[in-house]
Each structure stands twice: as structure tokens, then as C-alpha cells.
Amino acid sequence: MHHRYEAQGALGDLQEAITLHKQGLELCPVGHPDRSLCLDNLANCMKCKYESHKVLLYLEEAISLNQQALELHPVGHANRPSSLMHLAACIKCRYEAQKTLGDLEDALSLYQQALELCPDGHPDRPACLMYLATCMQCKYDLQGEMKDLLEAILLFQQALDLCPSGSKMWVSVARKLVSSLEDKFKQTKSTSDKLQALELQQALPYLAPNQTPTLQSTIAPAARQLIYSAVQDVLHNIPPRLLNTKTGVLHTKEQMITQFYESAEHMALATFLNEGGVLDSDQHSNSKHLRESIAAYFQYATLSHRWGANEPTLEGVFGRDSIYKIPDTEGLIKLRKFCLTAAEHGYSWAWTDTCCIDKTNSVELQQAIGSMFLWYQKSGLTIVHLYDVPPSSSSDAFTSSVWFRRGWTLQELLAPNTVLFYTKDWTPYMSSKALNHKEDALLLNELESATGIPSKHLIKFRAGVDDAREKLQWATGRRTTQAEDLAYSLFGIFDLHLPVLYGEGKEKSLGRLLQEVLSRSHDVSILHWVGEQSSLHSCFPASMMSYQPLPRVQPEVTNVGIQLALSRLQRIVSTDDARKVYNHFVNLARARFANHTLTLPCVIHQVRELKLRKTHLKGHTYDVYAEGLRPVQVTSPEALKETTEFARLPYVLVRPWDRKTVDYSEQDPVTAGYKTLMTLEQPFMALMLQRLLEGEYKRICTGHLIIVRTDDPASIINSTTDTLDIV
């Protein structure tokens, strides 16, 4: 059963083998001559189960079984070397999962003990050398000490010398040695290391180990290297598993590569290169043709949908029969329809977030969340299934679909270049024959209406921290099953790679996102929100709902209006004062966030008088009089200290400094000063802060945006600027 699992990959066979080995072990009590064999076999099966499911519990059981087997093989026993190596392999697997140095050191020690028991001529010596070298390479990768890398290279070379040239073991060792030599070259820049790596690479069999050597022997080494490099480049940014839409079988990248090597497309490329394409004078054009051909072979479609009942999982699909043969469930029917639709559009590969990710593996889940935006972006087509939109329905049904209110679907709409919407019965929305609904003007208008996202972003979206406030606004009103996912679903949109920490709660996940966005963009517009205050930082909201659309504070001004405003300022403000304004503001720093503190450069207006106007259900409304500003009303859920004749109020209204206020392209500081004055005269959104005893500040939560205006140009010229620490 285990051999059949290794040949066919059916998890049912592996589980049956485990059951049989456990029954066999029960029949071999301590002292039975076959007990150690049963322990070894069961441990091997549990290790295979761990490699399939990535559940550490299975690996721990394999380690325990190997330890028991090793105890039955004392020093001098013929099977002790293999027992040492089996235990070392399991402990190294645990190291790869948890990156604990102690596990790596234990694996090294066990392999060294095994090597001492495998003198020259021992059949296990090459394998032991290779595994020991691999551990030394891991230690170098972890700690970066050159002595470990040199030891790894020496061991790989010794193993290579003992392996028959061209054998499966020789190929495996040679590939690892090439990688180590390249690492050494990066450190030492030694030409001999690079040359040795290139010579080995050219000598490596081009195809997978189980492929017949007929084709590889007919391909020139330079051609093999070109195809190999192109395949690696293309596969670098695609998901680790894809469904074959024709066979319905879920494949790993390695299995996909094997299929490519056996494909007609590969034969055509090999023939093209063998007939002179690799030596052609137009190598750039040939290289482009090569990569485009390989990219076309591996091009895939992605599914965007609302999760429903009985969605297929990785365990339910991987290593099993075709999805076209597995018994029906609601989720499987949807998966089949998706794959068939993708195939109709010419895609041999397909990806979905249901069965193509191992959600029980925290490391893989972290990588998937960090890469998902890129996977949708790199896909040739994203198929959106709207299960709640009947065929031949109106635009109201389309824009009301729950799909537009889910968190993850935002990036699934923005990332791909080509999107097609399908209704409940898998017919194109509006019976459209368009090849890309992002190019359909009528549907674009509906998308803009449903999402509030301008069509220019829908057509061609660029990930990053630019326009941060607007992107946060797009997520307002969306929901996710896991509270933290609303923030995590924006990582790709902002092009951020942050840890995924389920259980931290929505406030903390949103707070970490906002901290990173602010640190990278210095965009103070994300401080303008209305709603409940986060318990983590006074300047952040507790919920994404707080990022509602902002009102237009500054009126639109024509070129004529700008010239009139500048002329007025030039009449009433001297050139010296204009230059003073420019010099005052031009060197203000950017906002930054570190150590739970927002360091905010701002224009400060001291509150000199505070009068309670009324108290109501929403809190307390005050008339606020601040230096250099016209009076304004502020409503706060908390009671504030009113004016007394004995103490200065601890409140300030501040204008967070936005460097876009200054025209840095203007060469003349006087003209730049007048332009800055003109901007600062306009109404702006202020924050109300309270001074704390430690010299830090905290934001006062208000039930509305505080929109204020300066008294006159003189109040701007004489304004106070500073950088405040806000907690």
C-alpha cells in the first residue's frame, strides 16, 4: 500500500498502510525480532503523512517511533546507521517547519554519528554525506558563517565523487552543490566557484529524473540552460499548486514541470533551439519567444467567489481522483464549472482559494496571503462567480451581489487585468461576449457604482501606499468571516508583507496595517476619520468603517482664480514674509510611526478658550477658540476641561503637515511662499490633541471631522510649527 501511495499519491493508500503497520506493531511486542522493522516502516509512513498534511503531530509521532527503533539498534548493530539517518531526517523536517537551531544541531549530530559508521565502500556513505552537507548548508543559511558553507561544499564534493555519474543520487547532489557554490560566489566573488557551478549545471540532466534520456541527449547544453532558466523565471511567481482543467487533477509545481518536459510545447521549443535558435544573432528576440512560449504553457485562470457550503479542501482533492470523478457536493460542482469555463477560454491550469492552499499549514497560509494579490495579477483570467445573481438579471441584482461586500474580493477585482463575471448558472453576465469585462464601458459603470472605485483604478490598478486614504475607503462596508481578514485582505493592495497573526483581533490587525502604511507613505490623510477610537493608538480608528468618504473641504479653483488669489496675496504680504513662509515650511519633516508613537510634524494652534454649548446623547459640544483660527464647534464623547482663569488649557488644534502643500518644483522661494500661503488660507481638517504630563499628546476623539480656517495671512506667517509625539 505504501509503494502504491508513492507511485500514485493517493492519500487513502497511505492511511491504509499506516493502519496495517500499527496492527503489525501490536503483534510485535518488545523482544520480537521484527519489532524494529515495524517501527521503521510505521515511522516512514507517518513522515509521509506529515509531508502531505504538514501537521506537526504526525512528525512528532514519526520521531518517537524512530527513537524507539534506534534504541533497538545499539552500537555495532548493522542497521544503526540507517536508524540514525531516519531519525535525523525527521528532526531536520521539524527544523524546516519551526526553524529551531536545536533541531538542526541534533540532526547534524545524528548524521555525523551515522557517517562514522559508514566507512568508504559502505552503500549508505554517499547519502549520509549529502544529508550532512544539506544540514551544514541550512546552518549557513541560518547563521551566515562561511565555515559552515565551506564544510557543506566539501561534503557535497565528497558525495559527488562516490556517486555514479548521471545517476539519480549524482543529479541530486550536483544540484545542491551548484546552489552552495553560487552562495560562496556571492560572498567571495571567486571566478573558480562560478565556473565550477556553471560546468556542473551544464552537465546536469535537463529533464526530471524519471524521464528517458533520449530527448535530453539531443538538446545542446546551452539550449537546456536557456529553457531551464526560463521555466524557473516563469514559475517563480505562480501558486505552488494548480488544477489541470483537462484532467481535473491538482498538481504541485514539480508535477507541472514534469508535464511540461513531456509536452509537445517543450518538444517544439527544443527543436527550435536545436535548429539554431539558441545561436541566432537575435538572441534577445529568441529569449523573449522562449519565455513567452513557456509563460503561455503555464498560464492559469483564477476563481473569485463567495465561499459556500461544502467547499473542497486540499486534503479532499490532492492525491485523489480527478475532480470530475469525485462524488458531487455543492462546492465540487462549482469547482468543476470553474475549471470547465477556464478550459473553454483556453487555460490548461486553474487556481482557487479553496483546495489549492493548505490552510492547516500556518507557514503556507502566511505565504499565500502575502502572495495572493500577485497570483491574481499574474493570472491570465479571473472568473468571478456571482451565485446570487440570476441569469438575465438587471444591473440592480448585479450591484447588490454579496460579492461586492466581501473583504477578499476587493483585491480579486483590482489585481487581475482580465475579469469575466458569471451569473448563478455560469452564463456570462448580460450574456456578454466580451473577452474582458474591464473593457466593457457599460459594465465598468456598474462596477464603479457598486464599489465606489473610479474606473481608472478598475482598469489598471497599481498596488502601493499611494492614495492610502482612498484605498481604505474602498474597504469600508466590506465584511470577512475572520475579523482580522479585513486588514489582511489589504496587504496586497498596499504592496505590504506583514505577519498574519490570527487571534490578534480586528483592532490590532488594522492598527498594524495603518502603522505600516503611514511609515511608508507619510500620508497624514489616513488620520482623518470619524468613529470609535482604537485602544491601541489614539490616532487610529477601531474599525475600517471609520473611513467614510471625506467631504470636499477646499473648493475647486480655476487657473484664473489661482492668479487672482496670488495677486491679492502679493498686494498684502511682503516678499520677505512670503520667503519667511517658504523657509518656515519647506524643511518640515515627514510623519513617521515607531515604538507605538506617531511623530507628527504639524502647525499648532493653542486652544485659548473652551465653552460648553450643550450636552446630549452623542456627548458634549463645545465652542473652541484657538490662536490664529476662526471659532469652531467640536463634539466629543468625553467631557473636556473648560476655560479657567488659573490654568492654560491642555488642548491644541493641529494641522498635520502634508508636504504636498509646498510646491517643491518652484525654483523661486518667494513665488513658492505665495503659493503655500494661498493653500494654507483654505479650510482644512484639524485634529484636536490633549497635552499629557509626560510631554506627549493624545488625540481627542470627536464625533465629526473638525474643519477650520485661519484668521488671515498674518496668522499663517506667525504660526507655530513643531513635531509632536502622539500616543
SULHU-V201847 format. One line per field, one symbol per residue. ss: DSSP state (@ for helix, = for strand, . for the rest). phi: phi as a letter, one per 20 degrees, with the letter a starting at -180 (. if undefined). psi: psi as a letter, one per 40 degrees, with the letter a starting at -180 (. if undefined). Layout:
BEGIN
ss: ???
phi: ???
psi: ???
END
This chain:
BEGIN
ss: .@@@@@@@..@@@@@@@@@@@@@@@@........@@@@@@@@@@@@@@@@@@@..@@@@@@@@@@@@@@@@........@@@@@@@@@@@@@@@@@@@..@@@@@@@@@@@@@@@@........@@@@@@@@@@@@@@@@@@@..@@@@@@@@@@@@@@@@@.....@@@@@@@@@@@@@@@@@@@@@..@@@@@@@@@@@@@.........@@@@@@..@@@@@@@@@@@@@@@.....====.....===@@@@@@@@@..@@@@@@@@@@@@@@.....@@@@@@@@@@@@@@@@.======........@@@@............@@@@@@@@@@@@@@@....===..........@@@@@@@@@@@@@@@@@..=====.........@@@@@..@@@@=..@@@@@@....====.....=@@@.....@@@.@@@@@@@@@@@...@@@@@........@@@@@@@@...=.....@@@@.................@@@@@@@@@@@@@@@@..@@@@.....=.......=..@@@............@@@@@@@@@@@@@@..@@@@@@@@@@@@.....===..====================..========..=..=====..............======..@@@.......@@@@@@@@@@@@...========.....===..=...===.=..@@@@@..=======.
phi: .fffffedmfffffffffgfffffffecfgoffefffffffffffffffffedldfgffffffffffffffecfgoffefgfffffffffffgfffedleggfffffgffffffffecfgnffefgffffffffffffffgfdmeffffffffffffffffeeggnfgfffffffffgffffffffedlfffffffffffffefgfefgeefegfffeefgffgfffgffffffefddffcceefeemdedegffffgfffeefffgffffgffeoffdgfefffffffffffffffefcdddcaegcflffdgfedfmdfgffdfgfbgffffffgfffffffendecbcceedecefedfffffffffdfgffffeffbdedddfddffleefffffegfgfdeffffffeeffecccecegemdggmlfdfebffdegfffffffffdmegfffffbedfqeflfffffffefneccfegffffffegffeldccfecfofnfffffffffgffffeelefffeebcqfeffebfedeebfgfefgeffedffcffffffffffffffdcfffffffffffdfdffefbcblmceecfbedcffebccfeadbfepcdceddcfncfgbecdcfdfdfefcedcffedcdcdgfdfffeeffffeffffffffgfffffgbedddddfeffnecceefceafedcbffagfffgdfddaddedd
psi: dddddddeehddddddddddddddddegihehdedddddddddddddddddddfhddddddddddddddddegihehdeddddddddddddddddddefhddddddddddddddddegihehdeddddddddddddddddddefhddddddddddddddddehhheiddddddddddddddddddddefhddddddddddddeihdiideiiedddeehiddddddddddddddedfiieiihhdddehhiidddddddddeidddddddddddeeddeidgdddddddddddddddeiiiihhihiaifhiiddedheaiieeeiihidddddddddddddddeeheiihieceehgeehdddddddddeddddddeidhhhhhgeehiifiiddddeeiddeeiddeddedddidhhhhiadefihhefheieheeehdddddddddddehidddddghhiieifdddddddeheiiidhddddddeedddefigiihgheeiddddddddddddddddfhedeehihahiiedheeiieideegihiihdhihhidddddddddddddehiddddddddddddehiiiihifehhhhhihhhhhehhhhdihadebhhihhhiheiiiihhhieihihihiedihifiihihhhheedhgeehdhdddddddddddediiihiihihhideeiiihhhieihhhiiididddddeihiihihh.
END
